[in-house]
């Protein structure tokens, strides 16, 4: 085998290993949203990922190593899904609802487990920090128009209006469709910011 062929072969193996690792992490990530991590066995992760337990151990070393990696994976996934243009209220609401439509039920299940699992608690705490930072960054132009004495209250209002529990209440408990959910969230956001209806 010449040098070019060897390099190509190594590149393919590296890509394959990356795909396998991501499949394992995605499978474990999904399972964490369905049950407590203490209940998850590697055979379940392996079956869902389409690999063997031996493959999981080769990539992560141990069950603990896998779930440490899942924590980092979850944090990266959540951050990537929430990117929104600054100052655009309708688009920001679409982005956050997109995120909840994909992850909302999973997040609610995670929140129910946070007091019994340190890793889940770490992910949930990070999520809270991300949410607050996302709110203050995404709505920075609007918040700049709010009197300084009212700004903390406005941020709190935005955090609540766009929280996963607000989405759950509207979509799951009230049974509203997505458009209605976004409309209600926009009303809450505009109220928190003191914006007139329809302004961005």
N, C-alpha and C positions, 0 to 999 in steps of 0.2 A: 504494500500500500504506500503510495507516495505521500508527501507532506500535505498537499492540498486535500487529498481524500481523507487523511487522518484528521485534519482540522475540521472538515465538514462533518465527519462522523462524530467528533467530540461535541460540535455545536448542536447536532441533532440530539445527542444524549443529554446535553445540558438543558435543552428546551423541553425534552421529555420529562426530565426530573423536575423542572419548574412546574410543568402542567400537573404532574402527579402530586406534587406538594400542595399546589393550589386546590386540587380536587379533594385532598384529605382535609385541608383547612376548611373548605366550603362545607363539607359533610359534617365536620365537627361543629362548625358555626351554626348550622341548621339544627343539629341535635340539641345544642345548648339552649335554644329557644323552645324546645319541646319538653325538656326535663332537666332536673338538676344535674350538674356535672358529676356529682358523686354516684349517680345512677347510670351514667354512660360507660359502657365497656368498649374496649378497642375493637372488638369484633363487630359491634354495631357501626362504628365509624368506617371500618374497613369495608363492610358490606355496602354501605351507602356510597362510598367513594369508588367502589369497584376494584379494590386492591386487597392485599393480604395484611394481616396484623404485622407480619415480619417487615413488610414494606414501610408501614407506619413507624415501626421502631427504628428502621434504618434511617429514616428522614429526621425523626425527632428524639430518638434515644430512649424515651420512656413516655408513659401516659402523662406524667407531670410536664414533660417537655412539650408534648403536643398541646396541652391546654394553656401553657404559657404562650405558645406561638399563636393560638386561637385568640387570646386576649389582644395581642398586637394586631392581628388580622382584622378583628372586629373594629378596633379603633380606626384603622386606616379606611375600612369600607364605609363606615359611618361618615367620616370627614369628607370623603370624595363625593358622596351622594348629595351633599347639602350646598354645593357651590351655587351662588346666585348673584345676579348683577346688583351692585350697590344702588340703593335708592328707588328701585322698581318694585313697588308694593305688589301689583298683580303677579309679576313673575316670581317674586320671592315666595308668595303663597303657593303658587303652582309647584315650585321646587320642593317646599316642605311637605306638601300633600303627596307629591310623587314619592318622596322618601317614606312617608308613613304608609302609603298604599303598598309599598314594597316591604317595609320593615316594621310597621306599626304594631302588628299583632305579636311579632317576635320581641319587640322592645317591651311591650306590656308584660309578656311572660318573664322577660329578664328582670323587670322591676319587682315582680313577685318573688324572685329568688335572691335578691341582692343581700338580704340580711343573713342568708344561710351559706353564702359562698363568697369568699374573698375576691376571687377573680372576677366574678360577675359584678360584685360591688365596685371594683376598680373600673370596669367598663362603663357601668352606669354613672359613676361619679364623673368620669371623663366626658360622657355624653352630656351631662348637665353643664359642664364647663364649655363644651363646644356649642351648646345651644345658646348660652348667654353671650358668648363671643360672636356667634353668628348673628344674633339679634342686634347687638350694638354696632357691628360692622355693616350689616346689610341695610339697616335703617339709619345709618349715621347722618345723612343729609336731613332727614325728617327730625331726628333727635336734636340736631343742632338748632332747630327752630323752637324747640320746647324750652321754656324758661329753666334756668339752671336749678332752681328750687324744686321743680317738678320732674326733673329728668330721671331720677332714680325710680320714681313711681311709674313713669312712662315705660322705662325698661322692664320693670316688673310686669306691667300690663301686657307688653309684647311677649314676654316669656310665657305667660299664662295663655294668651290668645293663640299662640303657635305651638303649644306643648302637645306631646303625643296624647295626653289625656283629653285635651280639647278635641283632637281628631277622633279619638275613641268615642267620646260622648256624642259627637255629631254623626259619625259614620256608623258606629256599631250600636250604640244605645238608642239614638234617635232614629236611625235608619235613613238618614238623608243621603241623597246621591252626591257624587263628587262636586258637581257644580254648586249645589246648595251649601255643601261644606265649605268650599272656598269663599262663597258669598258671605257666610256667617263669620268666617275668620277675618275677612276683609273689614266687615263692620266693627269687629272687636279691635283690629289693628288701628283703624282710623280713629276709633274712640280713645284708645290708649295714647295716640299721638296728637289728638285734638285736631285731626284733619277733617275737612269737609268731605262729604260723601263724593266719591269719584275722583278725588285728587290723588296724584301719585307722589 
